[in-house]
Amino acid sequence: MTVRPGQSVRAWGAWRTVRNVRSERYASGGLAVVIGLDDGPALRLPASEPVTVRAEDGATTRAGQVFPC
């Protein structure tokens, strides 16, 4: 699944609009996805962590892997 700016993710009990997405390596070598949000701190999670995404058209998807675009 690709997360793009303009979509929304479910975080901390509310829908948050995605401002930007990037990937980072953990010191241990694993891949992390950092999702910059319109409100609050960035969401940093392992690339394999499930996330619920709402597209611009309102459709929701739950994915097992998130890829920055």
C-alpha positions in Angstrom: 0.0 0.0 0.0 1.3 3.5 -0.8 0.5 6.4 1.6 0.3 9.7 -0.2 0.0 13.3 0.9 -3.6 14.3 1.0 -4.8 10.9 2.3 -5.8 10.4 5.9 -4.5 7.9 8.4 -6.2 6.8 11.6 -3.9 7.7 14.5 -4.5 8.4 18.2 -8.3 7.8 17.8 -8.8 10.3 15.0 -8.3 10.8 11.2 -5.2 12.8 10.5 -4.3 14.2 7.0 -0.9 13.1 5.7 1.4 16.0 4.8 4.5 14.0 3.8 5.9 10.4 3.9 9.4 9.2 4.0 11.3 6.1 4.9 14.2 5.7 7.4 16.4 2.8 8.5 16.4 1.9 12.2 19.8 1.6 13.8 19.2 -2.2 13.8 18.7 -2.2 10.0 14.9 -2.4 9.8 12.8 -0.1 7.7 10.6 2.6 9.3 8.0 4.8 7.6 7.6 8.4 8.9 4.3 10.0 8.2 4.2 13.7 8.7 0.7 14.7 9.8 -1.3 18.0 9.7 -1.8 17.9 13.4 0.6 16.6 16.1 3.9 14.8 15.9 4.9 12.6 13.0 3.8 9.0 13.0 6.9 6.7 12.9 6.3 3.0 12.5 7.8 -0.2 11.2 7.1 -0.6 7.5 5.2 -3.9 8.3 2.9 -2.2 10.9 -0.8 -2.2 9.8 -2.3 1.2 9.2 -5.8 2.3 8.2 -5.7 4.8 5.3 -8.6 6.8 3.9 -8.2 8.0 0.3 -9.2 11.3 -1.0 -12.5 9.7 -2.3 -13.3 8.5 1.2 -12.6 4.8 0.7 -10.7 3.1 3.6 -8.0 0.4 3.4 -6.1 -1.4 6.1 -2.7 -2.5 4.9 0.1 -4.7 6.3 2.9 -2.8 4.7 3.2 0.9 4.0 5.4 2.4 1.3 6.2 6.1 0.9 5.5 7.4 -2.6 
